[in-house]
Amino acid sequence: MGTLSVPKWQPGMAVSALPRVYQDILEVVDDAPGPVRAKQIVPRIGLPVENTKIEVTRSKLKRLVVRAGWKRPLPACAPRLGS
């Protein structure tokens, strides 16, 4: 059994508990004026805009929804942190 790259979110947990790439994704989403698509996040975190990178980023966003307590996003849109 491997380790979880995204820990289950707990009250008081800092964003710094997440791996750096997840912190970068959160920063892009937080800086955006509205919903952001995975395709828009990829170049902003320093990756080439390729289908594989977009799909990997989309998977990371889904992981954040499931494990870090984000609200479920609209299809293909990045989520906002739940309250």
N, C-alpha and C positions, 0 to 999 in steps of 0.2 A: 504494500500500500504506500503510495506516495504522499507527499505533503501538499496541503492546499496552498496555492499561490495567492488566493484571496481569502483571508480569514473571515469567519462568520462575524458580521458586524455586531458590536456590543455598545451600549450607551457609554459615552465618554472616550471611545476609541478614536485615536487621532488618525488622520489620513496618512500620516507617515508610517503607519503599520502596514500599509499596502506596498507591494513591489513598485519600484520607480516608474515603470511603464504605465501602471494604473494611476499613479499620482499625476503623470503627464496627461493622461486622458482626462482625468478629473479637472485639471487646470484648464484645458481647452474648453471643456463643457461649461465650466464655471465662468469663463471669460466671454462665452458666446452670448449674444443678445436674445437668442431663442433656441429652439431645438437644432441639433447638429447631427448630420448623418456621418456614419463611419467613414465614408469616402472623403468627407471634409476634415475629419480628425487626422487621418493618416499623414498627410504632408505636414501638418502642424506639430506632429510628434517626431518628425525627421525621417519618415519612411517614404519610399517611392510609392506612387499611386499605382499599384498593381492589384489585380483581383485577389491574389493570395493574401496580401497585406490588409486589404479591406476586410476580407472574411475573418482573418485572425483578430482584427480590431473589433469587428462585430461580435465575435465570440467573447472577447474580453468585456465588452459592454454587457452582454447577457450574463456573464459571470458576476459582474458587479450588481446586477439586478437581483440575482438569486442569493448571493452570499453576503453582499455588503448592504443590503437593505434598501436599495434604490426602488422607487416606484416603477412598475412595468411601463415601458415607453410605448409610444405609438409605433407601428411597424416601421422598421428601418431608421428610426430616429433615436438619438442618444437620450438616455433618461436624465432626469433631474433628481437630486438627492431627496429622499422622502423626509418628512418632518416627524 
